[in-house]
Each structure stands twice: as C-alpha cells, then as structure tokens.
Amino acid sequence: MFSAVTLAAASGEILHQLVLNAGKKPFVDYVVKVNDFQNPGKTSKRSSIISHIHNILSINALKHYDEKTDAFVEFDAEECAL
C-alpha cells in the first residue's frame, strides 16, 4: 500500500506535466475553478491545493523526510492507497 501511494503520486506528477505540455488543463485547474465558483475570491493557489491533496493522502510524509519531520507517520495506508 505504501508503494501504491508513492507511485500514484509520482505518476500523477508526470501525467500533470504531460497534460500541461499538451496545452490542456490538468485536474487541479478544475478543482480551482469549482472552488472559485463556490467561494469567489477565496480560492487558494494551485500549488497550495496540490500540497493540500498531498497532505490529505500522506504523500509528502511518505516521500520526504528531513530533520524537522517526525520519524513516525500515522495514517490509514489502505484508505490513502484507494
């Protein structure tokens, strides 16, 4: 399940860039558009939304470790993998 989360995140980043390279709009732009429609003028930046999604799925905690990071990550691996 850990591999599924990190591999899905990596492939998502690759697909995101491929979509941009093709001149199309990635999924996060749809999220921004819907959020801006629901909360005009209060929409976060694309990068903040991507970071938020990564935090919800524990992607950042699984992929990145530094001295400021806890040694243990508590999350529902099965839920995030799904």
C-alpha positions in Angstrom: 0.0 0.0 0.0 2.9 2.4 0.7 4.3 1.8 -2.8 0.8 2.4 -4.3 0.6 5.8 -2.6 4.1 7.0 -3.6 3.9 5.5 -7.1 0.5 7.0 -7.7 1.8 10.4 -6.6 4.8 10.2 -8.9 2.7 9.1 -11.8 0.3 11.9 -11.1 3.1 14.4 -11.2 4.2 13.0 -14.6 0.7 13.0 -16.0 0.1 16.5 -14.7 3.2 17.7 -16.7 2.2 15.8 -19.8 -1.2 17.4 -19.7 0.4 20.8 -19.4 2.9 20.0 -22.2 -0.1 19.1 -24.5 -1.6 22.5 -23.8 -4.5 21.1 -21.8 -5.8 21.8 -18.4 -4.9 19.5 -15.5 -7.3 18.2 -12.9 -6.1 20.8 -10.3 -7.3 23.6 -12.6 -10.8 22.1 -12.4 -10.6 22.0 -8.6 -9.6 25.6 -8.6 -12.5 26.6 -10.9 -15.0 24.7 -8.8 -13.6 26.1 -5.6 -13.6 29.7 -7.0 -17.3 29.2 -8.1 -18.3 28.1 -4.6 -16.1 30.6 -2.7 -15.4 33.6 -5.1 -12.2 35.4 -4.3 -11.2 32.9 -1.6 -9.5 30.3 -3.8 -6.1 29.1 -2.8 -3.2 29.0 -5.3 -2.8 25.8 -7.5 0.4 24.9 -5.6 -1.4 25.2 -2.2 -4.2 23.0 -3.5 -1.8 20.4 -4.7 0.1 20.5 -1.4 -3.2 20.1 0.5 -4.1 17.0 -1.6 -0.7 15.5 -0.9 -1.1 16.2 2.8 -4.5 14.6 3.0 -3.1 11.4 1.3 0.1 11.5 3.4 2.1 11.7 0.2 4.5 14.3 1.5 5.1 12.4 4.7 5.9 9.2 2.8 8.1 10.8 0.1 10.0 13.5 2.0 12.0 13.2 5.2 14.2 15.8 6.8 15.4 16.7 10.3 12.2 18.6 11.1 10.0 15.6 10.2 8.7 13.1 12.8 10.3 9.7 12.4 6.8 8.1 12.5 3.9 8.7 10.2 0.4 7.8 11.3 -2.2 7.4 8.5 -4.6 4.9 7.1 -2.5 3.3 4.3 -5.4 1.4 2.8 -7.6 4.5 2.6 -4.8 6.6 1.0 -3.9 3.8 -1.4 -7.6 3.6 -2.5 
